[in-house]
């Protein structure tokens, strides 16, 4: 969980973009922005997604929900950490980073996380260069992660963050997770970073 006061993704920052999840064209717009990032990653460099959060908190479940949406389809070339069944959170983030370093040679890491922000920013999805710093708002020393990051502002920050996260509407988090995962899939397909596999027959 990354805590923000809503200053990410302002229009004056060319390396940061915001999209409102209620925008009818949000999937197309977000897909285009993500494609812009993915197409610049060299073909030999693997793109690894780290979906940060926990299923024990409604507000902080955005990352694991995205991971679960991504993982349920059959695709080759998809490298993913963090789902509802196997979340990446404060207790195992450092271990996950070590595992990524062991498995991949200089991968391009995309960090996905929930965050808190200003009232006017709730429902916004931010795409930006550089890492997220999970736990910064609750004085937890966790490693910064990501060559780029995608965050969803799920509720209002600045006061009683844990309580706010526990009382975040699941409807908002679910809709944002579906939009982000659909956009990621489309961008990856357009950039030819993943290919579909046949679904196995189950007798």
URPE-V541128 format. One record per backbone hydrogen bond with DSSP energy under -0.5 kcal/mol. CO is the residue of the C=O (numbers start at 1). NH is the residue of the N-H. If there is no record, write none. Layout:
co=CO nh=NH
co=CO nh=NH
This chain:
co=1 nh=3
co=1 nh=135
co=2 nh=4
co=2 nh=116
co=7 nh=10
co=10 nh=13
co=12 nh=14
co=13 nh=16
co=15 nh=129
co=17 nh=127
co=19 nh=125
co=20 nh=23
co=23 nh=26
co=25 nh=29
co=26 nh=30
co=27 nh=31
co=28 nh=32
co=29 nh=33
co=30 nh=34
co=31 nh=35
co=32 nh=36
co=33 nh=37
co=34 nh=38
co=35 nh=39
co=37 nh=40
co=38 nh=41
co=42 nh=45
co=44 nh=46
co=46 nh=48
co=46 nh=108
co=47 nh=79
co=48 nh=110
co=49 nh=51
co=49 nh=81
co=50 nh=52
co=50 nh=112
co=51 nh=88
co=52 nh=63
co=54 nh=57
co=58 nh=61
co=59 nh=62
co=60 nh=54
co=61 nh=65
co=62 nh=66
co=63 nh=67
co=64 nh=68
co=64 nh=84
co=65 nh=69
co=66 nh=70
co=67 nh=71
co=68 nh=72
co=70 nh=73
co=73 nh=75
co=74 nh=197
co=76 nh=195
co=77 nh=79
co=78 nh=80
co=79 nh=49
co=81 nh=51
co=86 nh=82
co=86 nh=83
co=87 nh=89
co=88 nh=53
co=89 nh=92
co=89 nh=93
co=92 nh=96
co=93 nh=97
co=94 nh=98
co=95 nh=99
co=96 nh=100
co=97 nh=101
co=98 nh=102
co=99 nh=103
co=100 nh=104
co=104 nh=106
co=107 nh=109
co=108 nh=48
co=109 nh=111
co=109 nh=147
co=109 nh=148
co=110 nh=50
co=111 nh=150
co=112 nh=52
co=113 nh=152
co=114 nh=2
co=115 nh=154
co=115 nh=155
co=116 nh=4
co=117 nh=157
co=118 nh=121
co=118 nh=122
co=119 nh=122
co=121 nh=124
co=123 nh=21
co=124 nh=153
co=125 nh=19
co=126 nh=151
co=127 nh=17
co=128 nh=149
co=132 nh=145
co=133 nh=136
co=135 nh=138
co=135 nh=140
co=136 nh=139
co=140 nh=142
co=145 nh=132
co=147 nh=130
co=148 nh=111
co=149 nh=128
co=150 nh=113
co=151 nh=126
co=152 nh=115
co=152 nh=154
co=153 nh=123
co=155 nh=117
co=160 nh=164
co=161 nh=165
co=162 nh=166
co=163 nh=167
co=165 nh=59
co=165 nh=168
co=169 nh=173
co=170 nh=174
co=171 nh=175
co=172 nh=176
co=173 nh=177
co=174 nh=178
co=175 nh=179
co=176 nh=180
co=177 nh=181
co=178 nh=182
co=179 nh=183
co=180 nh=184
co=181 nh=185
co=182 nh=186
co=183 nh=187
co=184 nh=188
co=185 nh=189
co=186 nh=190
co=187 nh=191
co=188 nh=193
co=188 nh=194
co=189 nh=192
co=195 nh=76
co=201 nh=203
